Amino acid sequence: MATGLTEQCSACGAEIPLEARASFCPACGIPLTPASEGTADVQRSTNRWLAILAVVAMAGALALGVAMWRLIRSVSPTVSDQGPAAEAMDEFAPIAEDWIDEREDVDNEADAGDRDGVLLAVDDAVAWTEIAVEDVSEIAVDADGDSAPLYQRLVAVFDGRLDSLRDLETTGGATVSTAWMAGVERLDALGVESDELICQIAGEMRDEGDDPDAHITPAMDVDC
């Protein structure tokens, strides 16, 4: 009996492979009919089309899978192996580090005693803190869990720093004035408050199974 890979001689019934493309039966020598050759061509053509359709179907399935994966990623929250307190701290840490630099610039210029340098440092710190307040506010809005109120209080800390820096601007760089001293004292007090809040957030990180030291960086200059 002929299969999809062979044809049968009409005279002796021998199975002849299609790939042989024989004109005569190798068993009995009888010429094969044109119909057999035509059947072989049809079979080969059919096999080619089936292969093409299979490739197209696989490509379509792959494209659909990628599209579904992208859709799921776009509507599903990102899965993280750390708690919300640690996630928010990873965003807050660079801001806290930059604040240390801004404050040091102001203090260094004040120690140098050059009014123009002092005013320039304060102006830079004001401009930076205006942006920082917005950034910390966004972090606080996105924060989840028990640490969320603590991040909200850090927003208030940065608001207070901005107000204090603006007060320093009004002194004209007179670092020995009462107004300057009062502004610096407020900044120091806000620094203490910030450190306390960060340490409370560190406690929340421990409760959530995270290591605070992996998220509160040495450059933040906080000792919990």
N, C-alpha and C positions, 0 to 999 in steps of 0.2 A: 504494500500500500504506500503510495506516495505521501510524503510529509511536506511541511512548509519549506524544508531545506533540500528536498529531492523531487525528481519527476520520475514517472514510471514509463518504461518502454511499452508501447501499445502491442508489440509483437510477442515478446517473451516475458514481460512483467518485471524486468530488472529495475532496481532502484538506482538512479543516476543522480549524483550531486548536482545541484543547480550551478554551483560555482565552476563546475567543469566546462559548462557552455559547449557540450559535445554536440556534433552534428550527426554522429552515428552511435548506435547502442554498442557499448564495449563488450556486451555479452553475446549478442547475436549478429551484430553488424548491420542491422536494419537502419536505414536513415530515420532520424527522429523527425516528427512532423513539425511544420512551422508553428503549429498551434502550441506545441510544447515550449518552443523558444519564446513565443509571445507570452505564454503564461509565466515563464521565468522572468521576463522583463517586467511584467506587471507586478510580480511578487517583489522584485528588487525595488521598484519604484514605490510600492506600498510601504516597504520597510524603511526607506529613506524618509518618507513623509511621517511615518509613526515616530521615528527618531527626532525629527524636527519638532513635532507636536509635543513630545516629551520634554525637550529642552525648553520650549516656550512655557509649558505648564510649570516646570520647576522654577524658571525665572519669575513667573507671575507669583508663585507661592512665596518666593523669597522677598519680592518687593512688597507683598502684602504683609509679610511678617515684620519687615523693617518699619513699615508705616504704622502697624499696630503697636510696635514697641515704642516708637516715638510718641504716639498718642498717649499711651499709658504713662510714659515719663513726664509728659506735659501736664497731666491732670493729677498725678499721684505725688505726694510729698516725698522728698528725698529721704531714704532710710539712712540713719546715722547710728554709729555704735557708741555715741557719747550723749550725755544728757543735755538739756536745754541751757543749763547754767554754763557749762563748758563751751557750748557752741557760741553763745553770746559773748563769752569772755575772749574767744579767739578773734572776734571782730573788734572788741573793745580794747584789747591789749595794745595794738599799734597806736591808737589814739592816746592812751595813757602814757606810752613811751614818748610820743611827740610832745605831750604837755610838759614832761620833765625837761625836755630840751628848750622849749619856749621859756619856761620859768628860769632856767639857768642862764639863758641869754640876757633876760632882764636883770637878774641879780649880778651878773658879771659886769654889765654896763654901769649898773649903779655903784659897784665897788670901784670902777674906774673913775667915776665922778664927772664924766663928760655928758653934759645935758643933752646935746644933740644925739649922741649915741644912745642915751637912755630913752629919749623920746622915740627914736627909730625902733629900738627893741620893743618898746611897749606897743607902738603902732602895729608892728608885725605880729605881736602876740594877740592883739585885739582881732586883727583880720583872721588869724588862724583859729582863734577860739570861736568866732562867729560860725565858722564852718563846722567846727568840732561839736558845737551844741546841736546842730542839725543831725550830724552823724550819730551822736550818742542817742538822740531822740528816736531815730529810726531803729537802732539796736534795741532800745527799751520797748518800743511798740511790738517788735517781732519776738521779744523774749517770752518764753513760756515757763510754767512751773512756779515754785515758791520764790525763785530768784527775780521774777519780773518786777515786783515792787522795789527791790534793791537797785535794779538798773534804772528805774524811774527816779529814784533819789540821786543817782549819779548824774542824771540830766540836770537836776536842781543844783548840784555841785558845780557843774560847768556853767550854768547860768550865773551863779554867784561869782565865779572866776571872771566871767566876761564883765560883770558890773564893776568888780574891783579893779580890773585893768583899765576900764574907762575912767574910773576915779583917778587912777595914777596918771592918765593922760592930762587931766586938768591941772596937775601940779607943775607942768612945764619942765619936768625933769629935775625938780628940786628934791633930791633924795634925802635931804636933812629936814624937810618940812614935816609938820605934824600930819598933814593929809597923806603924804607918802608913807609915813610910818604906819598909819592906820590901815591904808590899803594893803600893805605888805602883811600886816598881822591878820587881816581877813583872808588873804591868800594862804597863809600858813594854817589857819584854822580849817579852811576848806580842804587843804591837803590831808590833815589828820582825819577829817570826816570821810574823805575819799578812800583812805587806807582802811578805815574801819568797815566801810561798805564792801570793799573788795574782799576783805577777810571773811565777812559774813557770806559773801557769794562763794568763797572757797569752801565754807562749811556745807553749802548746798551742793557743791560739786562732789564732795565726799559722800553725802547722802545718796547722790545719784550714781555712785560707783566710779567716779572719775578722780584722777590725781590732780589736785590744784597746781602742783609744780610743773605739770605739763602744759598749763594754759596761762598761768600768771608768770610772766617772764622776769628775769633779774633786772632788765632795763626799766621795769615799772617801778622799781625801788620801793617795794612793799614787803614788809616783814610780818607774816602771819604766824 
